[in-house]
Amino acid sequence: MISIGENTIYRYKEFTEWTDTLHNIHEKIWLQPIAEGKASVGEIISHLKNWDTYLISTIIPAIKNGKGMVFPDFDYFNNIAYEYARSGVSRNCLLDEFKQTRTMLVETLLTESEVVAKPVTANGLENCPHTGTPYSLLYIIHEFNDHDNHHKNQILTVL
């Protein structure tokens, strides 16, 4: 039987099945903002990949070392991802990089169950200020699933 945590993690991986459909998106749409003042499809995918990479390289090691999760300034961090999407990296390459990163993260999450469920702070807070739920990496993945769906809906309105 799959636990709630495993279900959340598998849902996180399933998002790559949907992003695989974006290989056929026209190049003109790929880097066009989805709305005025918003990111493009390519920038969104780069943004998602950047956060997954951050979880792998920074958050998981911090938790393993008994520290809390520290997230950088979102705007600055997201702008780095947007710049990468506009750097000339191809649509297919970026989609492949995203899928590889997400798959690597999911495999790590499934094998590091003690890290995933461990209560930790997020930027010094023990509980989410919106829900009161204690922070853990699993809680962040749950939030990231909602975040993925938000971006999926944005992209679908453009397509």
DSSP file with accessible surface (Angstrom, degrees, kcal/mol):
  #  RESIDUE AA STRUCTURE BP1 BP2  ACC     N-H-->O    O-->H-N    N-H-->O    O-->H-N    TCO  KAPPA ALPHA  PHI   PSI    X-CA   Y-CA   Z-CA
    1    1 A M              0   0  234      0, 0.0     2,-0.4     0, 0.0     0, 0.0   0.000 360.0 360.0 360.0 136.3    0.0    0.0    0.0
    2    2 A I        -     0   0   97      1,-0.1     2,-0.0     4,-0.1     0, 0.0  -0.656 360.0-133.2 -84.4 132.1    1.3    3.5   -0.9
    3    3 A S     >  -     0   0   62     -2,-0.4     4,-2.7     1,-0.1     5,-0.2  -0.289  25.2-106.0 -77.0 167.3    1.5    6.0    1.9
    4    4 A I  H  > S+     0   0  142      1,-0.2     4,-2.3     2,-0.2     5,-0.2   0.909 122.8  51.9 -59.1 -41.7    0.3    9.5    1.7
    5    5 A G  H  > S+     0   0   14      2,-0.2     4,-2.2     1,-0.2    -1,-0.2   0.928 110.0  46.9 -61.8 -45.9    3.9   10.7    1.4
    6    6 A E  H  > S+     0   0   73      1,-0.2     4,-3.1     2,-0.2     5,-0.2   0.902 110.5  53.8 -63.2 -39.2    4.7    8.3   -1.4
    7    7 A N  H  X S+     0   0   90     -4,-2.7     4,-2.4     1,-0.2    -1,-0.2   0.919 108.5  49.3 -60.6 -42.9    1.5    9.4   -3.2
    8    8 A T  H  X S+     0   0   10     -4,-2.3     4,-1.6     2,-0.2    -1,-0.2   0.914 113.3  46.9 -61.6 -42.6    2.5   13.0   -2.9
    9    9 A I  H  X S+     0   0    6     -4,-2.2     4,-1.8     2,-0.2    -2,-0.2   0.918 111.4  49.8 -68.9 -42.5    6.0   12.2   -4.3
   10   10 A Y  H  X S+     0   0   91     -4,-3.1     4,-2.4     1,-0.2    -1,-0.2   0.890 108.5  53.9 -64.2 -36.1    4.6   10.0   -7.2
   11   11 A R  H  X S+     0   0   76     -4,-2.4     4,-0.9    -5,-0.2    -1,-0.2   0.888 105.3  54.6 -62.0 -36.8    2.3   12.9   -8.0
   12   12 A Y  H  < S+     0   0    1     -4,-1.6     3,-0.4     1,-0.2     4,-0.3   0.897 110.6  45.0 -64.0 -39.2    5.3   15.1   -8.2
   13   13 A K  H >< S+     0   0   68     -4,-1.8     3,-2.1     1,-0.2     4,-0.4   0.880 102.1  66.1 -71.5 -37.9    6.9   12.8  -10.7
   14   14 A E  H >X S+     0   0  104     -4,-2.4     3,-1.5     1,-0.3     4,-0.9   0.753  83.7  75.3 -58.4 -24.1    3.8   12.4  -12.8
   15   15 A F  H 3X S+     0   0   12     -4,-0.9     4,-2.2    -3,-0.4     3,-0.4   0.834  85.3  64.3 -57.9 -31.0    4.0   16.1  -13.8
   16   16 A T  H <> S+     0   0    1     -3,-2.1     4,-1.7    -4,-0.3    -1,-0.3   0.785  92.8  62.1 -65.8 -25.5    6.9   15.1  -16.1
   17   17 A E  H <4 S+     0   0  128     -3,-1.5     4,-0.5    -4,-0.4    -1,-0.2   0.905 108.1  43.0 -64.6 -38.9    4.4   13.0  -18.2
   18   18 A W  H >< S+     0   0   37     -4,-0.9     3,-1.7    -3,-0.4     4,-0.3   0.927 110.8  53.5 -71.3 -43.6    2.5   16.2  -18.9
   19   19 A T  H >< S+     0   0    1     -4,-2.2     3,-1.8     1,-0.3     4,-0.2   0.804  95.8  69.7 -64.7 -23.6    5.6   18.3  -19.6
   20   20 A D  G >< S+     0   0   51     -4,-1.7     3,-1.2     1,-0.3    -1,-0.3   0.811  90.5  62.2 -60.1 -27.3    6.6   15.6  -22.1
   21   21 A T  G X  S+     0   0   78     -3,-1.7     3,-1.0    -4,-0.5    -1,-0.3   0.666  88.2  72.4 -72.8 -13.4    3.7   16.9  -24.3
   22   22 A L  G X  S+     0   0    2     -3,-1.8     3,-1.5    -4,-0.3    -1,-0.2   0.556  70.4  86.7 -81.2  -5.4    5.4   20.3  -24.5
   23   23 A H  G <  S+     0   0   40     -3,-1.2    -1,-0.2     1,-0.3    -2,-0.1   0.782  89.8  51.7 -61.5 -23.9    8.1   19.0  -26.9
   24   24 A N  G <  S+     0   0  149     -3,-1.0    -1,-0.3    -4,-0.2    -2,-0.2   0.443  80.3 120.7 -94.0  -0.5    5.6   19.8  -29.7
   25   25 A I  S <  S-     0   0   13     -3,-1.5     2,-0.1     1,-0.1    66,-0.1  -0.369  74.6-102.4 -65.8 140.4    4.9   23.4  -28.6
   26   26 A H    >>  -     0   0  122      1,-0.1     4,-1.9    -2,-0.0     3,-0.9  -0.404  22.8-126.2 -65.4 139.0    5.8   25.9  -31.3
   27   27 A E  H 3> S+     0   0   94      1,-0.3     4,-1.0     2,-0.2    -1,-0.1   0.831 109.2  61.1 -54.7 -35.4    9.1   27.8  -30.7
   28   28 A K  H 34 S+     0   0  154      1,-0.2    -1,-0.3     2,-0.2     3,-0.2   0.891 109.6  40.6 -61.9 -37.5    7.3   31.1  -31.1
   29   29 A I  H X4 S+     0   0   49     -3,-0.9     3,-1.3     1,-0.2    12,-0.6   0.836 101.0  74.9 -78.5 -31.7    5.0   30.3  -28.1
   30   30 A W  H 3< S+     0   0    1     -4,-1.9    12,-3.1     1,-0.3    13,-0.4   0.850 110.1  24.4 -52.1 -44.9    7.9   28.8  -26.1
   31   31 A L  T 3< S+     0   0   76     -4,-1.0    -1,-0.3    -3,-0.2    -2,-0.1   0.237  97.2 108.3-110.1  14.3    9.5   32.1  -25.1
   32   32 A Q  S <  S-     0   0   91     -3,-1.3     9,-0.6    -4,-0.1    10,-0.1  -0.771  81.0-105.0 -89.8 130.8    6.5   34.4  -25.5
   33   33 A P  B     -A   40   0A  69      0, 0.0     7,-0.3     0, 0.0     6,-0.2  -0.263  20.0-134.4 -54.1 140.2    5.1   35.6  -22.1
   34   34 A I  S    S-     0   0   27      5,-2.4     2,-0.3     1,-0.2     6,-0.1   0.740  86.2  -9.7 -71.4 -20.8    1.9   33.8  -21.2
   35   35 A A  S >  S-     0   0   52      4,-0.2     3,-2.4     3,-0.1    -1,-0.2  -0.946 101.9 -60.7-163.0 166.2    0.4   37.2  -20.3
   36   36 A E  T 3  S+     0   0  197     -2,-0.3     3,-0.1     1,-0.3    -2,-0.0  -0.320 125.1   7.7 -58.6 128.5    1.6   40.7  -19.9
   37   37 A G  T 3  S+     0   0   82      1,-0.3    -1,-0.3    -2,-0.0     2,-0.2   0.548 109.9 111.6  78.4   6.5    4.2   40.8  -17.1
   38   38 A K  S <  S-     0   0  113     -3,-2.4    -1,-0.3     1,-0.1    -3,-0.1  -0.679  71.0 -98.2-109.6 165.9    4.3   37.0  -16.8
   39   39 A A        -     0   0   15     -2,-0.2    -5,-2.4    -6,-0.2    -4,-0.2  -0.289  37.0-113.2 -74.9 164.0    6.9   34.4  -17.6
   40   40 A S  B  >  -A   33   0A   0     -7,-0.3     4,-2.5    -6,-0.1     5,-0.2  -0.442  32.2-101.0 -88.2 171.7    7.0   32.4  -20.8
   41   41 A V  H  > S+     0   0    0    -12,-0.6     4,-2.4    -9,-0.6     5,-0.2   0.942 125.5  49.1 -58.1 -47.0    6.4   28.6  -21.0
   42   42 A G  H  > S+     0   0    0    -12,-3.1     4,-2.3     1,-0.2    -1,-0.2   0.899 110.3  50.0 -61.0 -40.6   10.1   28.1  -21.3
   43   43 A E  H  > S+     0   0   19    -13,-0.4     4,-2.5     2,-0.2    -1,-0.2   0.886 109.0  52.6 -66.8 -36.3   10.8   30.3  -18.4
   44   44 A I  H  X S+     0   0    3     -4,-2.5     4,-2.5     2,-0.2    -2,-0.2   0.941 110.0  47.5 -64.2 -45.5    8.3   28.4  -16.3
   45   45 A I  H  X S+     0   0    0     -4,-2.4     4,-2.5     1,-0.2    -2,-0.2   0.926 113.1  48.8 -63.2 -41.2    9.9   25.1  -17.1
   46   46 A S  H  X S+     0   0    0     -4,-2.3     4,-2.6    -5,-0.2    -1,-0.2   0.910 109.8  52.9 -63.2 -40.7   13.3   26.5  -16.2
   47   47 A H  H  X S+     0   0    6     -4,-2.5     4,-1.9     2,-0.2    -2,-0.2   0.923 109.8  47.5 -61.0 -44.1   11.9   27.9  -13.0
   48   48 A L  H  X S+     0   0    3     -4,-2.5     4,-2.1     1,-0.2    -2,-0.2   0.917 112.2  49.8 -65.2 -41.9   10.6   24.5  -12.0
   49   49 A K  H  X S+     0   0   30     -4,-2.5     4,-2.7     1,-0.2    -2,-0.2   0.913 108.0  54.2 -62.9 -41.2   13.9   22.9  -12.8
   50   50 A N  H  X S+     0   0   30     -4,-2.6     4,-2.2     1,-0.2    -1,-0.2   0.896 108.8  47.6 -61.4 -42.4   15.8   25.5  -10.8
   51   51 A W  H  X S+     0   0   14     -4,-1.9     4,-2.2     2,-0.2    -1,-0.2   0.904 111.4  50.6 -67.7 -39.7   13.7   24.8   -7.7
   52   52 A D  H  X S+     0   0    0     -4,-2.1     4,-2.1     2,-0.2    -2,-0.2   0.930 110.8  49.5 -62.1 -43.2   14.1   21.0   -8.1
   53   53 A T  H  X S+     0   0   52     -4,-2.7     4,-3.1     1,-0.2     5,-0.3   0.906 109.0  52.9 -61.4 -40.6   17.9   21.5   -8.4
   54   54 A Y  H  X>S+     0   0   32     -4,-2.2     4,-2.5     1,-0.2     5,-1.7   0.898 107.5  50.7 -63.5 -40.4   17.8   23.7   -5.3
   55   55 A L  I  <>S+     0   0    0     -4,-2.2     5,-2.8     3,-0.2    -1,-0.2   0.926 115.3  43.6 -62.3 -42.5   16.0   21.0   -3.3
   56   56 A I  I  <5S+     0   0   42     -4,-2.1    -2,-0.2     3,-0.2    -1,-0.2   0.933 123.1  34.3 -67.0 -48.6   18.6   18.4   -4.4
   57   57 A S  I  <5S+     0   0   73     -4,-3.1    -2,-0.2    -5,-0.2    -3,-0.2   0.758 135.9  10.7 -85.0 -25.3   21.7   20.5   -3.9
   58   58 A T  I  X5S+     0   0   55     -4,-2.5     4,-1.8    -5,-0.3    -3,-0.2   0.769 122.2  46.4-121.9 -51.5   20.8   22.6   -0.9
   59   59 A I  I  ><S+     0   0    0     -5,-1.7     4,-2.4     2,-0.2     5,-0.2   0.951 112.4  46.6 -70.0 -50.2   17.7   21.6    1.0
   60   60 A I  H  ><S+     0   0    7     -5,-2.8     4,-2.6     1,-0.2     5,-0.2   0.946 114.3  47.7 -61.8 -46.7   18.2   17.8    1.3
   61   61 A P  H  > S+     0   0   47      0, 0.0     4,-1.7     0, 0.0    -1,-0.2   0.901 110.8  53.1 -60.5 -37.1   21.8   18.2    2.4
   62   62 A A  H  <>S+     0   0   21     -4,-1.8     5,-2.9     2,-0.2    -2,-0.2   0.937 110.4  46.3 -62.5 -45.6   20.8   20.8    5.0
   63   63 A I  H ><5S+     0   0    1     -4,-2.4     3,-2.1     1,-0.2    -1,-0.2   0.925 109.9  53.8 -63.9 -42.3   18.1   18.5    6.5
   64   64 A K  H 3<5S+     0   0  113     -4,-2.6    -1,-0.2     1,-0.3    -2,-0.2   0.834 107.6  52.3 -60.1 -31.3   20.6   15.6    6.5
   65   65 A N  T 3<5S-     0   0  118     -4,-1.7    -1,-0.3    -5,-0.2    -2,-0.2   0.221 124.3-103.9 -90.1  12.1   23.0   17.8    8.5
   66   66 A G  T < 5S+     0   0   56     -3,-2.1    -3,-0.2     1,-0.3     2,-0.2   0.662  81.3 124.6  78.9  16.3   20.3   18.6   11.1
   67   67 A K      < -     0   0  135     -5,-2.9    -1,-0.3    -6,-0.2    -2,-0.1  -0.610  59.4-107.9-104.2 168.3   19.6   22.1    9.7
   68   68 A G        -     0   0   17     -2,-0.2     2,-0.4    52,-0.1    54,-0.2  -0.264  40.8 -87.9 -85.4 175.8   16.4   23.7    8.6
   69   69 A M  B     -b  122   0B   0     52,-3.5    54,-3.2    -7,-0.1     2,-0.5  -0.742  38.8-167.6 -86.7 132.1   15.3   24.6    5.1
   70   70 A V        -     0   0   92     -2,-0.4    -8,-0.1    52,-0.2    52,-0.0  -0.985   3.1-163.0-123.3 119.9   16.4   28.1    3.9
   71   71 A F        -     0   0   23     -2,-0.5     3,-0.1     1,-0.1    -2,-0.0  -0.856  16.0-127.4-104.0 138.5   14.9   29.4    0.7
   72   72 A P        -     0   0   38      0, 0.0     2,-0.2     0, 0.0    -1,-0.1  -0.166  47.7 -65.0 -74.9 173.0   16.4   32.3   -1.2
   73   73 A D     >  -     0   0  102      1,-0.2     4,-2.4     2,-0.1     5,-0.2  -0.416  50.2-142.7 -56.3 120.7   14.7   35.5   -2.4
   74   74 A F  H  > S+     0   0  112      1,-0.2     4,-3.1     2,-0.2     5,-0.3   0.899  93.4  50.5 -60.8 -46.1   12.2   34.1   -4.9
   75   75 A D  H  > S+     0   0  116      2,-0.2     4,-2.3     1,-0.2    -1,-0.2   0.942 114.1  44.0 -61.5 -47.4   12.4   37.0   -7.4
   76   76 A Y  H  > S+     0   0  155      2,-0.2     4,-1.4     1,-0.2    -1,-0.2   0.941 116.4  47.4 -60.9 -47.7   16.1   36.9   -7.6
   77   77 A F  H  X S+     0   0   25     -4,-2.4     4,-1.3     1,-0.2     3,-0.2   0.909 112.9  48.2 -62.3 -43.4   16.2   33.1   -7.8
   78   78 A N  H  X S+     0   0   20     -4,-3.1     4,-2.5     1,-0.2    -1,-0.2   0.877 105.0  59.2 -67.7 -35.4   13.4   32.9  -10.4
   79   79 A N  H  X S+     0   0   81     -4,-2.3     4,-2.5    -5,-0.3    -1,-0.2   0.861 100.9  55.9 -62.5 -33.9   15.2   35.6  -12.6
   80   80 A I  H  X S+     0   0   68     -4,-1.4     4,-1.9    -3,-0.2    -1,-0.2   0.927 109.4  46.9 -61.5 -43.1   18.2   33.3  -12.8
   81   81 A A  H  X S+     0   0    0     -4,-1.3     4,-2.2     2,-0.2    -2,-0.2   0.909 110.8  51.4 -65.0 -41.8   15.9   30.6  -14.2
   82   82 A Y  H  X S+     0   0   49     -4,-2.5     4,-1.6     1,-0.2    -1,-0.2   0.912 108.5  51.7 -63.1 -41.6   14.3   33.0  -16.7
   83   83 A E  H  < S+     0   0  120     -4,-2.5     4,-0.4     1,-0.2    -1,-0.2   0.898 107.9  52.5 -61.3 -40.1   17.7   34.1  -17.9
   84   84 A Y  H ><>S+     0   0   75     -4,-1.9     3,-1.5     1,-0.2     5,-0.7   0.929 106.1  53.2 -63.1 -41.8   18.7   30.5  -18.5
   85   85 A A  H 3<5S+     0   0    0     -4,-2.2     3,-0.5     1,-0.3    -1,-0.2   0.845 113.4  43.8 -61.5 -32.5   15.5   29.8  -20.5
   86   86 A R  T 3<5S+     0   0  129     -4,-1.6    -1,-0.3     1,-0.2    -2,-0.2   0.399  89.6  92.4 -91.0   2.2   16.4   32.8  -22.8
   87   87 A S  T < 5S-     0   0   76     -3,-1.5    -1,-0.2    -4,-0.4    -2,-0.1   0.542 112.1 -91.3 -76.6  -7.2   20.1   31.9  -23.0
   88   88 A G  T   5S+     0   0   70     -3,-0.5    -2,-0.1     1,-0.4    -3,-0.1   0.327  76.3 148.0 110.2  -4.3   19.7   29.9  -26.2
   89   89 A V      < -     0   0   26     -5,-0.7    -1,-0.4     1,-0.1     2,-0.0  -0.410  52.1-112.6 -62.7 136.2   19.0   26.5  -24.6
   90   90 A S     >  -     0   0   62      1,-0.1     4,-2.7    -3,-0.1     5,-0.2  -0.337  14.8-117.3 -73.5 157.5   16.7   24.6  -26.9
   91   91 A R  H  > S+     0   0   36      1,-0.2     4,-2.7     2,-0.2     5,-0.2   0.942 115.9  47.3 -55.4 -50.2   13.1   23.7  -25.9
   92   92 A N  H  > S+     0   0   69      1,-0.2     4,-2.4     2,-0.2    -1,-0.2   0.898 111.8  50.2 -64.4 -38.2   13.9   20.0  -26.1
   93   93 A C  H  > S+     0   0   49      2,-0.2     4,-2.8     1,-0.2    -1,-0.2   0.942 112.1  46.8 -64.9 -45.8   17.1   20.3  -24.1
   94   94 A L  H  X S+     0   0    0     -4,-2.7     4,-2.7     1,-0.2    -2,-0.2   0.919 112.6  49.4 -65.2 -41.5   15.4   22.3  -21.3
   95   95 A L  H  X S+     0   0    2     -4,-2.7     4,-2.4    -5,-0.2    -1,-0.2   0.910 112.7  48.0 -63.6 -40.0   12.4   19.9  -21.1
   96   96 A D  H  X S+     0   0   75     -4,-2.4     4,-2.7    -5,-0.2    -2,-0.2   0.909 111.3  50.3 -66.0 -41.8   14.9   16.9  -20.9
   97   97 A E  H  X S+     0   0   42     -4,-2.8     4,-2.5     2,-0.2     5,-0.2   0.914 110.7  50.1 -62.0 -42.6   16.9   18.7  -18.2
   98   98 A F  H  X S+     0   0    0     -4,-2.7     4,-3.0     2,-0.2     5,-0.2   0.951 111.9  46.9 -60.3 -48.4   13.7   19.3  -16.3
   99   99 A K  H  X S+     0   0   67     -4,-2.4     4,-2.7     1,-0.2     5,-0.2   0.918 113.0  48.9 -62.7 -42.8   12.6   15.7  -16.5
  100  100 A Q  H  X S+     0   0  132     -4,-2.7     4,-2.4     2,-0.2    -1,-0.2   0.919 114.1  46.1 -62.9 -43.0   16.1   14.4  -15.5
  101  101 A T  H  X S+     0   0   19     -4,-2.5     4,-2.6    -5,-0.2    -2,-0.2   0.934 113.9  47.5 -66.0 -46.2   16.2   16.7  -12.5
  102  102 A R  H  X S+     0   0    0     -4,-3.0     4,-2.7    -5,-0.2    -2,-0.2   0.919 112.8  49.6 -62.7 -41.7   12.7   15.9  -11.4
  103  103 A T  H  X S+     0   0   30     -4,-2.7     4,-2.6    -5,-0.2    -2,-0.2   0.925 111.2  49.0 -63.5 -42.6   13.3   12.2  -11.8
  104  104 A M  H  X S+     0   0   97     -4,-2.4     4,-2.1    -5,-0.2    -2,-0.2   0.919 112.3  48.7 -62.8 -42.7   16.6   12.5   -9.8
  105  105 A L  H  X S+     0   0    0     -4,-2.6     4,-2.8     2,-0.2    -2,-0.2   0.939 111.3  49.1 -63.6 -45.7   14.8   14.4   -7.0
  106  106 A V  H  X S+     0   0    1     -4,-2.7     4,-2.5     1,-0.2    -2,-0.2   0.924 110.0  51.0 -62.0 -43.7   11.9   11.9   -6.9
  107  107 A E  H  X S+     0   0  115     -4,-2.6     4,-1.3     1,-0.2    -1,-0.2   0.914 112.0  47.9 -60.6 -40.6   14.3    9.0   -6.6
  108  108 A T  H  X S+     0   0   35     -4,-2.1     4,-1.4     1,-0.2     3,-0.3   0.931 111.0  50.5 -64.5 -44.9   16.1   10.8   -3.8
  109  109 A L  H  < S+     0   0    2     -4,-2.8     7,-0.2     1,-0.2    -2,-0.2   0.891 109.7  50.8 -61.6 -39.4   12.9   11.5   -2.0
  110  110 A L  H  < S+     0   0   53     -4,-2.5     3,-0.3     1,-0.2    -1,-0.2   0.783 115.9  40.9 -71.4 -26.6   11.7    7.9   -2.2
  111  111 A T  H  < S+     0   0  104     -4,-1.3    -1,-0.2    -3,-0.3    -2,-0.2   0.577 111.2  56.8 -96.7 -10.3   15.0    6.6   -0.8
  112  112 A E    >X  +     0   0   38     -4,-1.4     4,-2.1    -3,-0.2     3,-1.1  -0.373  60.1 151.0-115.6  52.5   15.4    9.2    1.9
  113  113 A S  H 3> S+     0   0   82     -3,-0.3     4,-2.1     1,-0.3     5,-0.2   0.834  70.5  57.3 -58.5 -33.1   12.1    8.8    3.8
  114  114 A E  H 3> S+     0   0  120      1,-0.2     4,-0.7     2,-0.2    -1,-0.3   0.851 110.3  44.9 -67.6 -30.0   13.7   10.0    7.1
  115  115 A V  H <4 S+     0   0    6     -3,-1.1    22,-0.6     2,-0.2    -2,-0.2   0.897 111.4  53.4 -76.5 -38.8   14.7   13.2    5.5
  116  116 A V  H  < S+     0   0    8     -4,-2.1    22,-2.4    -7,-0.2    21,-0.4   0.899 116.4  34.6 -65.4 -43.2   11.3   13.7    3.7
  117  117 A A  H  < S+     0   0   65     -4,-2.1    -1,-0.2    20,-0.2    -2,-0.2   0.601  87.5 117.6 -92.1 -10.7    9.1   13.4    6.8
  118  118 A K  S  < S-     0   0   88     -4,-0.7    19,-0.5    -5,-0.2     2,-0.2  -0.338  70.7-117.7 -63.7 128.7   11.4   15.0    9.4
  119  119 A P        +     0   0  104      0, 0.0     2,-0.3     0, 0.0    17,-0.2  -0.500  49.2 160.8 -66.1 128.8    9.9   18.2   11.0
  120  120 A V        -     0   0   15     15,-2.0    15,-0.3    -2,-0.2     2,-0.2  -0.936  39.1-100.9-142.4 165.4   12.2   21.1   10.1
  121  121 A T        -     0   0   47     -2,-0.3   -52,-3.5    13,-0.1     2,-0.5  -0.539  21.9-148.2 -86.1 156.8   12.0   24.9    9.9
  122  122 A A  B >  S-bC  69 125B   7      3,-2.5     3,-2.1   -54,-0.2   -52,-0.2  -0.978  83.9 -21.8-126.0 112.3   11.6   26.8    6.7
  123  123 A N  T 3  S-     0   0   87    -54,-3.2   -53,-0.1    -2,-0.5    -1,-0.1   0.877 130.9 -50.2  49.9  41.3   13.3   30.2    6.8
  124  124 A G  T 3  S+     0   0   61    -55,-0.4     2,-0.4     1,-0.2    -1,-0.3   0.280 114.3 116.5  87.6 -10.1   13.2   29.9   10.6
  125  125 A L  B <   -C  122   0B  89     -3,-2.1    -3,-2.5     1,-0.1    -1,-0.2  -0.758  48.8-161.3 -95.9 139.5    9.5   29.1   10.9
  126  126 A E  S    S+     0   0  141     -2,-0.4     9,-3.0    -5,-0.2     2,-0.3   0.790  77.2  35.9 -84.5 -30.7    8.3   25.8   12.3
  127  127 A N  B    S-D  134   0C  75      7,-0.3    -1,-0.1    -5,-0.1     6,-0.1  -0.937  91.0-100.9-126.0 149.8    4.8   25.9   10.8
  128  128 A C     >  -     0   0    5      5,-3.0     4,-2.9    -2,-0.3     5,-0.1  -0.485  28.6-142.4 -64.3 126.4    3.3   27.2    7.6
  129  129 A P  T  4 S+     0   0   89      0, 0.0    -1,-0.2     0, 0.0    -2,-0.0   0.744  98.1  48.8 -66.1 -19.9    1.8   30.6    8.4
  130  130 A H  T  4 S+     0   0  173      3,-0.1    -2,-0.0     1,-0.1    -3,-0.0   0.836 129.5  15.2 -87.4 -34.9   -1.2   30.0    6.1
  131  131 A T  T  4 S-     0   0   80      2,-0.2    -1,-0.1    -3,-0.1    -3,-0.0   0.581  88.5-128.0-116.4 -17.1   -2.2   26.5    7.2
  132  132 A G     <  +     0   0   47     -4,-2.9     3,-0.1     1,-0.3    -6,-0.0   0.464  58.8 146.8  78.4   0.6   -0.4   26.0   10.6
  133  133 A T        -     0   0   56     -5,-0.1    -5,-3.0    -6,-0.1    -1,-0.3  -0.503  56.5-108.6 -71.9 134.9    1.0   22.7    9.3
  134  134 A P  B     -D  127   0C  78      0, 0.0    -7,-0.3     0, 0.0     2,-0.2  -0.386  40.3-110.2 -61.9 139.3    4.5   21.8   10.6
  135  135 A Y        +     0   0   31     -9,-3.0   -15,-2.0   -15,-0.3     2,-0.3  -0.468  50.1 148.4 -73.8 143.8    7.1   22.2    7.9
  136  136 A S     >  -     0   0   18    -17,-0.2     4,-1.9    -2,-0.2   -19,-0.1  -0.927  60.5-102.2-156.9 166.9    8.8   19.2    6.4
  137  137 A L  H  > S+     0   0    0    -22,-0.6     4,-2.6   -19,-0.5     5,-0.2   0.897 123.7  57.3 -63.4 -35.7   10.2   18.5    3.0
  138  138 A L  H  > S+     0   0   38    -22,-2.4     4,-2.5     1,-0.2    -1,-0.2   0.912 104.4  51.5 -60.6 -40.2    7.1   16.4    2.3
  139  139 A Y  H  > S+     0   0   22    -23,-0.3     4,-2.5     1,-0.2    -1,-0.2   0.920 109.2  50.5 -62.6 -40.5    5.0   19.5    3.1
  140  140 A I  H  X S+     0   0   13     -4,-1.9     4,-2.9     2,-0.2    -2,-0.2   0.920 109.4  50.4 -63.5 -42.3    7.1   21.5    0.6
  141  141 A I  H  X S+     0   0    0     -4,-2.6     4,-2.2     2,-0.2    -1,-0.2   0.915 109.0  52.2 -63.2 -40.0    6.6   18.8   -2.1
  142  142 A H  H  X S+     0   0   70     -4,-2.5     4,-1.6     1,-0.2    -2,-0.2   0.941 112.0  45.8 -59.0 -45.5    2.9   18.9   -1.4
  143  143 A E  H  X S+     0   0   73     -4,-2.5     4,-2.2     1,-0.2    -2,-0.2   0.884 110.1  54.1 -64.0 -39.7    3.0   22.7   -1.9
  144  144 A F  H  X S+     0   0   31     -4,-2.9     4,-3.1     2,-0.2    -1,-0.2   0.829 102.3  58.2 -66.4 -31.0    5.2   22.3   -5.0
  145  145 A N  H  X S+     0   0    4     -4,-2.2     4,-2.3     2,-0.2    -1,-0.2   0.939 108.7  45.0 -61.6 -44.6    2.5   19.9   -6.5
  146  146 A D  H  X S+     0   0   75     -4,-1.6     4,-2.2     2,-0.2    -2,-0.2   0.901 112.6  52.2 -62.5 -40.4    0.0   22.7   -6.2
  147  147 A H  H  X S+     0   0   55     -4,-2.2     4,-2.2     2,-0.2    -2,-0.2   0.916 108.0  51.0 -62.1 -44.4    2.6   25.1   -7.6
  148  148 A D  H  X S+     0   0    2     -4,-3.1     4,-2.8     1,-0.2    -2,-0.2   0.929 110.3  49.4 -57.7 -46.3    3.1   22.8  -10.6
  149  149 A N  H  X S+     0   0   61     -4,-2.3     4,-2.5     2,-0.2    -1,-0.2   0.865 106.8  55.5 -65.5 -34.7   -0.7   22.6  -11.2
  150  150 A H  H  X S+     0   0  100     -4,-2.2     4,-1.9     2,-0.2    -1,-0.2   0.947 112.5  42.3 -59.3 -48.3   -0.9   26.4  -11.1
  151  151 A H  H  X S+     0   0   18     -4,-2.2     4,-2.6     2,-0.2    -2,-0.2   0.878 110.7  56.3 -69.1 -35.6    1.8   26.7  -13.8
  152  152 A K  H  X S+     0   0   59     -4,-2.8     4,-2.9     2,-0.2    -1,-0.2   0.944 108.4  47.9 -59.5 -46.4    0.2   23.8  -15.8
  153  153 A N  H  X S+     0   0   96     -4,-2.5     4,-1.7     1,-0.2    -1,-0.2   0.897 110.3  52.1 -63.7 -37.7   -3.1   25.8  -15.9
  154  154 A Q  H  X S+     0   0   33     -4,-1.9     4,-0.9     1,-0.2    -1,-0.2   0.932 112.7  45.1 -60.9 -46.3   -1.3   28.9  -17.0
  155  155 A I  H >X S+     0   0    1     -4,-2.6     4,-2.1     1,-0.2     3,-0.7   0.906 108.6  56.1 -66.4 -41.2    0.4   27.1  -19.8
  156  156 A L  H 3< S+     0   0   79     -4,-2.9    -1,-0.2     1,-0.2    -2,-0.2   0.849 101.9  57.1 -61.7 -32.5   -2.8   25.4  -20.9
  157  157 A T  H 3< S+     0   0  116     -4,-1.7    -1,-0.2     1,-0.2    -2,-0.2   0.836 108.9  46.9 -68.5 -27.9   -4.6   28.7  -21.3
  158  158 A V  H <<        0   0   44     -4,-0.9    -2,-0.2    -3,-0.7    -1,-0.2   0.855 360.0 360.0 -77.8 -37.2   -1.9   29.8  -23.7
  159  159 A L     <        0   0  101     -4,-2.1    -2,-0.2  -134,-0.0    -1,-0.2   0.776 360.0 360.0 -78.1 360.0   -2.1   26.5  -25.7
